[in-house]
Amino acid sequence: MNKVWIITGCSTGFGRELAKLTLKQGYRVGVASRNTDDVKDIVEGYPETALAVKLDVTKPDEIKSAVEQVEQKFGRVDVLVNNAGIGYFGAVEESEDDEVRRMFEINYFGLVNMTKEVLPIMRSQRSGHIINIASIGGLVGFPALGHYNATKFAVDGLSEALAKETAPLGIKVTVIAPSGFRTDWAGRSAKNSAIVIDDYAQTAEVNKNTIRGYSGNQPGDPVRAAQAIIKVTEVENPPLHLLLGVGALKGALAKLDSLKKDYDTWEETTIGADAPASQTA
């Protein structure tokens, strides 16, 4: 059986390459974008297996409609890829509340609402796979990306809990953590804070300019990322966490070392915070 996919954010980046590749490989795909004109070239030539659907993940009615359209055309949903997302640059103190909330609406709440709309279908099937595109920034915090980090840390935590809830129902969850890839994330898809505080010039400002500077020249290849994501959906025991890119691997391993150092150094204090029940009665 050729699986049925729904992929959000297909106009650019990971979503676009994944939609193209899944269709080429014979899967049936709901190709979702805020403007379906942006994905016309993807669905052309696949009248039986492709469906372009209008979807802004911040709009519950469009989420419901998109999922219903895909289910009506193909009869089921096997893979949901929550790919839609944006970036935002600014030190924590510099960041504007309205921009931060907008990013959470897209990166986190949009992902949550898409997942909740698809879960009843997957539960009835007793099968399915939810792929959440997070970031190495969901495991490691970086200057100028504090609030973006917060959205992706939230996705990571949600995914871990969801995986434990849905495993007995036959529904799998994988959270993807890419490092630098040649997408629009560090380009037009990310805003800068309008507030600039000089005291963060050597931290947040430096990192922001570094990331902006190599936009379009990152080592990560979106096509290879799409191949990796498809591979994950084709195995019996997919990983809960999948890093993509050398930078992601290095960052994650450094984080593990940092955590272990803190845990080992403060082990006595950690253990000492417990007391026998008889002493607390």
BAKE-534274 format. One record per atom (N, C-alpha, C): z, y, x. Coordinates in steps of 0.05 Angstrom, whole numbers, padded with zeros to 5 digits, always signed. Layout:
ZYX
...
//
This chain:
+00000-00024+00017
+00000+00000+00000
+00000+00025+00017
-00019+00044+00012
-00019+00069+00026
+00003+00087+00015
+00021+00095+00031
+00044+00112+00022
+00034+00139+00012
+00051+00150-00005
+00046+00177-00016
+00065+00196-00002
+00054+00217+00009
+00069+00237+00024
+00070+00263+00009
+00091+00278+00012
+00092+00307+00006
+00100+00321+00031
+00084+00340+00040
+00089+00355+00065
+00090+00384+00058
+00113+00398+00063
+00115+00426+00058
+00106+00442+00082
+00098+00467+00077
+00091+00485+00099
+00066+00476+00114
+00044+00470+00099
+00020+00458+00111
+00000+00479+00121
+00006+00504+00118
-00015+00524+00126
-00017+00526+00156
+00004+00520+00171
+00004+00523+00200
+00021+00501+00213
+00020+00500+00239
+00038+00485+00255
+00040+00455+00249
+00065+00445+00251
+00069+00416+00246
+00058+00407+00220
+00063+00422+00199
+00054+00414+00172
+00024+00411+00170
+00010+00429+00182
-00019+00428+00181
-00030+00404+00196
-00020+00400+00220
-00030+00377+00236
-00022+00350+00223
+00002+00350+00212
+00011+00325+00199
-00005+00318+00174
-00012+00339+00158
-00028+00334+00135
-00056+00324+00142
-00068+00336+00163
-00094+00328+00172
-00094+00299+00181
-00073+00292+00196
-00072+00265+00208
-00066+00244+00188
-00047+00249+00170
-00041+00229+00149
-00065+00224+00131
-00079+00244+00124
-00103+00240+00107
-00124+00224+00123
-00128+00231+00148
-00147+00216+00164
-00141+00187+00166
-00114+00181+00166
-00106+00153+00169
-00105+00138+00142
-00113+00152+00121
-00115+00138+00095
-00091+00141+00076
-00071+00156+00084
-00048+00161+00066
-00057+00180+00043
-00042+00179+00021
-00045+00197-00001
-00024+00220+00003
-00034+00245+00001
-00017+00267+00010
-00017+00290-00009
+00007+00300-00016
+00010+00325-00029
+00013+00346-00008
-00008+00363-00005
-00009+00383+00017
+00001+00409+00005
+00025+00417+00012
+00038+00439+00000
+00037+00464+00017
+00032+00487+00004
+00031+00512+00018
+00035+00534-00003
+00046+00557+00007
+00050+00579-00012
+00024+00589-00024
+00002+00587-00009
-00024+00594-00018
-00043+00570-00014
-00053+00558-00035
-00070+00535-00032
-00096+00540-00018
-00105+00566-00018
-00129+00573-00003
-00126+00567+00026
-00101+00567+00036
-00096+00563+00065
-00100+00534+00073
-00101+00516+00053
-00103+00487+00060
-00128+00475+00048
-00147+00491+00037
-00171+00481+00026
-00187+00464+00046
-00188+00474+00071
-00203+00459+00091
-00191+00432+00098
-00164+00429+00093
-00151+00404+00099
-00158+00383+00078
-00158+00391+00052
-00161+00372+00031
-00191+00366+00024
-00209+00383+00034
-00237+00378+00030
-00245+00351+00041
-00260+00336+00026
-00269+00310+00035
-00250+00288+00028
-00227+00295+00015
-00208+00274+00007
-00201+00277-00023
-00221+00276-00040
-00215+00281-00069
-00197+00261-00082
-00196+00236-00071
-00180+00215-00083
-00152+00213-00070
-00149+00224-00046
-00124+00219-00032
-00109+00245-00025
-00121+00268-00030
-00108+00293-00024
-00104+00310-00049
-00082+00324-00050
-00076+00343-00072
-00063+00368-00060
-00077+00390-00062
-00065+00416-00053
-00047+00426-00075
-00022+00432-00068
-00003+00442-00088
+00009+00468-00078
+00012+00487-00097
+00024+00513-00091
+00054+00509-00089
+00066+00518-00067
+00095+00514-00064
+00108+00535-00046
+00125+00550-00058
+00144+00567-00044
+00171+00554-00048
+00183+00544-00026
+00207+00528-00029
+00231+00545-00038
+00228+00571-00040
+00250+00587-00051
+00248+00590-00081
+00228+00578-00093
+00224+00580-00122
+00227+00552-00135
+00249+00548-00149
+00254+00522-00161
+00232+00512-00180
+00220+00531-00195
+00199+00522-00213
+00175+00511-00198
+00168+00523-00175
+00146+00513-00159
+00153+00486-00146
+00178+00483-00138
+00186+00457-00127
+00182+00435-00148
+00192+00440-00172
+00190+00420-00194
+00161+00414-00200
+00145+00435-00202
+00117+00431-00209
+00102+00416-00187
+00107+00422-00162
+00093+00409-00140
+00099+00379-00139
+00124+00372-00143
+00132+00344-00142
+00120+00329-00166
+00121+00342-00189
+00110+00330-00213
+00080+00325-00210
+00065+00344-00199
+00037+00341-00195
+00030+00318-00177
+00045+00315-00155
+00041+00293-00136
+00047+00266-00150
+00069+00265-00164
+00076+00240-00177
+00056+00232-00199
+00047+00252-00214
+00027+00246-00235
+00001+00236-00223
-00008+00247-00201
-00034+00239-00189
-00032+00212-00175
-00010+00208-00161
-00008+00184-00144
+00012+00163-00153
+00029+00170-00173
+00047+00150-00185
+00073+00146-00171
+00077+00158-00148
+00102+00154-00133
+00104+00175-00111
+00127+00175-00097
+00130+00191-00072
+00145+00173-00052
+00133+00168-00029
+00145+00151-00009
+00156+00166+00014
+00144+00188+00022
+00153+00204+00045
+00154+00233+00037
+00176+00246+00041
+00178+00275+00038
+00183+00287+00066
+00166+00305+00074
+00170+00319+00100
+00177+00348+00094
+00203+00355+00098
+00212+00382+00094
+00207+00398+00120
+00183+00410+00120
+00174+00424+00144
+00175+00454+00142
+00174+00465+00118
+00172+00494+00115
+00197+00507+00127
+00192+00528+00143
+00214+00542+00156
+00205+00567+00170
+00224+00585+00176
+00218+00609+00191
+00239+00613+00213
+00233+00631+00231
+00252+00638+00252
+00261+00667+00249
+00281+00675+00264
+00292+00702+00264
+00307+00706+00290
+00301+00729+00303
+00312+00735+00329
+00332+00759+00327
+00355+00755+00337
+00375+00776+00339
+00402+00765+00346
+00417+00779+00362
+00445+00771+00367
+00460+00769+00341
+00481+00753+00340
+00496+00750+00315
+00504+00777+00304
+00514+00795+00321
+00524+00821+00312
+00500+00839+00303
+00477+00835+00314
+00454+00851+00308
+00441+00843+00281
+00445+00819+00273
+00429+00807+00251
+00435+00820+00224
+00413+00823+00209
+00414+00836+00183
+00419+00815+00161
+00438+00821+00144
+00447+00801+00123
+00423+00792+00106
+00406+00810+00097
+00385+00802+00079
+00365+00784+00093
+00359+00788+00118
+00341+00771+00133
+00353+00744+00138
+00379+00743+00144
+00393+00718+00149
+00393+00701+00123
+00400+00714+00101
+00401+00700+00075
+00373+00690+00068
+00352+00705+00073
+00325+00696+00067
+00319+00671+00084
+00327+00671+00109
+00321+00648+00126
+00336+00624+00116
+00361+00627+00108
+00376+00605+00096
+00363+00594+00071
+00352+00612+00054
+00339+00604+00030
+00315+00586+00036
+00301+00592+00057
+00277+00576+00064
+00285+00551+00080
+00299+00555+00102
+00304+00534+00121
+00324+00513+00110
+00343+00522+00095
+00364+00504+00085
+00362+00498+00055
+00365+00519+00039
+00366+00514+00010
+00340+00504-00001
+00318+00513+00010
+00292+00503+00002
+00289+00473+00008
+00298+00465+00032
+00298+00437+00040
+00316+00421+00021
+00339+00431+00015
+00358+00417-00003
+00345+00413-00031
+00333+00434-00041
+00323+00432-00068
+00298+00414-00070
+00282+00414-00049
+00259+00395-00048
+00270+00367-00048
+00290+00362-00031
+00302+00335-00029
+00313+00326-00056
+00328+00344-00069
+00340+00336-00095
+00319+00331-00116
+00296+00343-00114
+00275+00339-00134
+00262+00312-00130
+00260+00303-00105
+00246+00278-00098
+00265+00254-00100
+00291+00258-00096
+00309+00235-00095
+00309+00218-00120
+00308+00229-00145
+00307+00212-00168
+00283+00192-00168
+00260+00201-00158
+00237+00184-00156
+00242+00162-00136
+00252+00169-00113
+00258+00149-00092
+00279+00130-00101
+00299+00140-00115
+00321+00122-00125
+00309+00101-00145
+00292+00110-00162
+00280+00092-00181
+00262+00071-00167
+00250+00079-00145
+00233+00060-00130
+00250+00042-00112
+00275+00051-00106
+00292+00038-00087
+00278+00037-00059
+00264+00059-00053
+00251+00062-00027
+00242+00091-00024
+00239+00098+00002
+00230+00125+00008
+00240+00133+00035
+00229+00155+00045
+00236+00165+00072
+00235+00195+00071
+00257+00208+00078
+00259+00237+00079
+00259+00245+00108
+00240+00262+00115
+00238+00272+00143
+00245+00302+00142
+00266+00309+00155
+00274+00337+00156
+00268+00349+00184
+00252+00369+00184
+00245+00382+00210
+00266+00402+00216
+00282+00396+00236
+00303+00415+00245
+00294+00427+00271
+00309+00424+00293
+00302+00437+00318
+00323+00428+00339
+00315+00430+00364
+00336+00427+00385
+00357+00449+00380
+00349+00470+00367
+00368+00491+00359
+00386+00483+00337
+00384+00458+00327
+00403+00447+00308
+00424+00431+00323
+00421+00428+00349
+00440+00414+00366
+00453+00432+00387
+00438+00452+00395
+00446+00469+00417
+00443+00498+00408
+00463+00515+00412
+00461+00543+00405
+00449+00559+00428
+00433+00579+00420
+00419+00596+00440
+00423+00626+00433
+00426+00643+00453
+00428+00672+00448
+00403+00682+00433
+00408+00700+00414
+00388+00712+00397
+00379+00694+00374
+00390+00669+00373
+00382+00651+00352
+00406+00640+00336
+00428+00654+00337
+00453+00644+00325
+00450+00636+00296
+00437+00653+00280
+00435+00647+00252
+00413+00626+00247
+00392+00627+00263
+00372+00605+00261
+00385+00579+00268
+00401+00579+00290
+00416+00555+00297
+00433+00545+00273
+00446+00564+00259
+00463+00557+00237
+00447+00542+00215
+00423+00551+00209
+00407+00538+00189
+00400+00509+00197
+00394+00506+00223
+00385+00479+00232
+00409+00461+00237
+00432+00472+00246
+00457+00455+00247
+00463+00445+00219
+00459+00462+00199
+00464+00454+00171
+00446+00432+00163
+00420+00434+00170
+00401+00412+00164
+00409+00386+00177
+00419+00388+00201
+00427+00364+00216
+00451+00351+00202
+00471+00366+00195
+00495+00355+00182
+00488+00344+00155
+00472+00358+00140
+00463+00348+00113
+00449+00322+00116
+00431+00320+00136
+00415+00296+00140
+00432+00272+00146
+00453+00276+00163
+00471+00254+00170
+00486+00244+00145
+00496+00262+00129
+00510+00254+00105
+00491+00240+00085
+00468+00252+00081
+00448+00241+00063
+00440+00212+00070
+00437+00208+00096
+00429+00181+00106
+00450+00160+00098
+00475+00168+00099
+00496+00149+00092
+00498+00144+00062
+00491+00165+00047
+00491+00163+00017
+00468+00146+00007
+00445+00148+00020
+00421+00136+00008
+00414+00109+00021
+00426+00102+00043
+00419+00077+00057
+00421+00053+00038
+00442+00050+00021
+00444+00027+00003
+00422+00027-00019
+00409+00050-00022
+00388+00053-00043
+00360+00048-00032
+00359+00041-00006
+00333+00037+00006
+00318+00061+00016
+00332+00084+00016
+00320+00110+00024
+00329+00117+00052
+00310+00121+00070
+00316+00127+00098
+00314+00158+00102
+00328+00167+00123
+00328+00195+00130
+00324+00197+00160
+00307+00215+00168
+00304+00222+00197
+00303+00252+00200
+00319+00262+00219
+00319+00290+00225
+00305+00294+00252
+00285+00311+00252
+00268+00315+00276
+00278+00340+00291
+00282+00338+00317
+00291+00361+00333
+00271+00367+00355
+00251+00384+00349
+00232+00391+00370
+00243+00413+00388
+00231+00415+00412
+00236+00438+00429
+00211+00456+00426
+00201+00468+00448
+00179+00487+00445
+00152+00474+00440
+00140+00480+00417
+00114+00470+00410
+00095+00493+00404
+00069+00488+00407
+00049+00508+00403
+00044+00512+00373
+00063+00524+00359
+00061+00531+00331
+00065+00561+00329
+00066+00571+00304
+00071+00600+00300
+00100+00607+00298
+00118+00588+00304
+00146+00593+00300
+00156+00618+00316
+00148+00620+00341
+00157+00642+00358
+00138+00666+00356
+00118+00664+00339
+00099+00685+00335
+00103+00699+00308
+00083+00698+00291
+00085+00713+00266
+00105+00701+00246
+00114+00676+00251
+00133+00664+00232
+00162+00673+00236
+00167+00689+00257
+00195+00697+00263
+00197+00727+00265
+00216+00739+00252
+00221+00767+00253
+00242+00774+00275
+00241+00799+00285
+00262+00809+00302
+00281+00826+00285
+00307+00825+00292
+00326+00844+00279
+00318+00872+00286
+00320+00890+00266
+00315+00918+00271
+00338+00932+00285
+00360+00918+00287
+00384+00929+00301
+00384+00919+00330
+00388+00937+00349
+00389+00930+00377
+00414+00942+00389
+00431+00925+00401
+00456+00933+00413
+00453+00928+00443
+00456+00949+00459
+00451+00947+00488
+00468+00927+00502
+00492+00922+00492
+00510+00903+00506
+00499+00874+00506
+00479+00869+00489
+00467+00842+00488
+00440+00841+00503
+00435+00861+00519
+00409+00862+00533
+00405+00839+00552
+00427+00829+00565
+00425+00808+00585
+00428+00780+00573
+00432+00778+00547
+00435+00752+00535
+00414+00748+00513
+00420+00759+00490
+00402+00756+00467
+00374+00768+00472
+00374+00792+00483
+00348+00805+00488
+00331+00790+00508
+00343+00780+00529
+00328+00765+00550
+00317+00740+00538
+00333+00725+00523
+00323+00700+00512
+00302+00705+00491
+00305+00725+00474
+00285+00732+00454
+00258+00738+00468
+00258+00754+00488
+00234+00761+00502
+00221+00738+00516
+00238+00720+00527
+00227+00696+00540
+00213+00678+00520
+00225+00673+00497
+00213+00656+00477
+00188+00669+00466
+00189+00695+00460
+00165+00708+00450
+00142+00707+00471
+00150+00709+00496
+00130+00711+00518
+00114+00686+00521
+00126+00663+00516
+00110+00638+00519
+00100+00627+00493
+00101+00643+00471
+00090+00633+00446
+00060+00627+00449
+00053+00604+00440
+00025+00595+00443
+00020+00579+00468
+00039+00580+00487
+00036+00566+00512
+00058+00545+00517
+00072+00538+00496
+00094+00518+00499
+00082+00491+00506
+00097+00474+00519
+00087+00448+00527
+00082+00429+00504
+00096+00432+00482
+00094+00414+00459
+00067+00415+00445
+00056+00392+00439
+00030+00390+00425
+00035+00382+00396
+00028+00399+00377
+00034+00393+00349
+00020+00367+00339
-00003+00361+00350
-00017+00336+00342
-00001+00312+00351
+00009+00312+00375
+00026+00290+00385
+00052+00289+00369
+00062+00311+00361
+00086+00311+00344
+00080+00298+00317
+00057+00304+00306
+00049+00292+00280
+00047+00261+00284
+00035+00253+00306
+00033+00224+00311
+00060+00211+00312
+00079+00224+00325
+00106+00214+00328
+00120+00211+00301
+00116+00231+00284
+00128+00231+00257
+00117+00208+00240
+00091+00204+00241
+00079+00182+00227
+00090+00155+00237
+00092+00153+00263
+00103+00128+00275
+00130+00122+00264
+00147+00142+00261
+00174+00138+00251
+00174+00126+00222
+00154+00134+00206
+00153+00125+00178
+00142+00097+00176
+00131+00086+00198
+00118+00060+00197
+00135+00037+00208
+00159+00044+00218
+00176+00023+00229
+00198+00016+00209
+00208-00008+00212
+00229-00018+00193
+00255-00003+00196
+00262+00003+00221
+00288+00016+00227
+00283+00042+00242
+00276+00063+00227
+00271+00089+00240
+00297+00102+00250
+00295+00119+00270
+00319+00133+00279
+00329+00154+00259
+00355+00159+00259
+00365+00181+00244
+00358+00207+00258
+00360+00207+00284
+00354+00231+00300
+00330+00225+00318
+00310+00242+00318
+00288+00240+00337
+00283+00266+00351
+00286+00266+00377
+00279+00290+00394
+00249+00289+00400
+00237+00313+00400
+00209+00315+00407
+00206+00336+00429
+00197+00327+00452
+00193+00346+00475
+00213+00343+00497
+00204+00346+00521
+00222+00344+00544
+00245+00364+00542
+00239+00389+00534
+00260+00409+00531
+00282+00400+00512
+00274+00387+00490
+00293+00377+00471
+00311+00356+00483
+00299+00338+00498
+00315+00317+00511
+00335+00329+00531
+00325+00347+00548
+00343+00359+00568
+00365+00375+00554
+00359+00390+00534
+00379+00405+00520
+00400+00388+00506
+00391+00366+00494
+00410+00349+00480
+00428+00334+00500
+00417+00325+00522
+00434+00311+00542
+00454+00331+00555
+00445+00355+00560
+00464+00375+00570
+00486+00381+00550
+00480+00381+00525
+00500+00385+00504
+00520+00362+00504
+00510+00338+00506
+00528+00315+00507
+00547+00317+00531
+00537+00324+00554
+00554+00327+00577
+00575+00349+00573
+00567+00371+00561
+00586+00393+00556
+00608+00384+00536
+00600+00370+00515
+00619+00360+00496
+00639+00341+00509
+00628+00322+00525
+00645+00303+00538
+00665+00316+00557
+00656+00336+00571
+00673+00351+00590
+00697+00363+00575
+00691+00377+00553
+00712+00389+00537
+00731+00368+00525
+00720+00347+00515
+00736+00326+00502
+00754+00312+00522
+00743+00306+00546
+00759+00293+00567
+00781+00312+00578
+00773+00337+00582
+00792+00356+00594
+00816+00361+00575
+00811+00362+00550
+00831+00368+00530
+00841+00344+00514
+00837+00320+00525
+00844+00296+00511
+00874+00295+00504
+00891+00302+00523
+00920+00301+00519
+00928+00320+00496
+00917+00344+00496
+00923+00363+00475
+00913+00353+00448
+00889+00341+00448
+00877+00330+00423
+00895+00308+00411
+00903+00289+00428
+00919+00267+00419
+00947+00277+00410
+00957+00296+00424
+00983+00307+00419
+00986+00322+00392
+00963+00328+00380
+00964+00341+00354
+00971+00323+00331
+00970+00296+00336
+00979+00277+00316
+01009+00271+00320
+01021+00263+00299
+01049+00255+00301
+01053+00231+00282
+01071+00213+00289
+01076+00190+00271
+01084+00199+00244
+01077+00184+00223
+01084+00193+00196
+01113+00196+00192
+01129+00181+00206
+01158+00183+00203
+01169+00210+00212
+01154+00223+00230
+01163+00249+00240
+01154+00272+00223
+01135+00266+00204
+01125+00288+00187
+01136+00286+00159
+01153+00265+00154
+01163+00262+00127
+01185+00283+00121
//
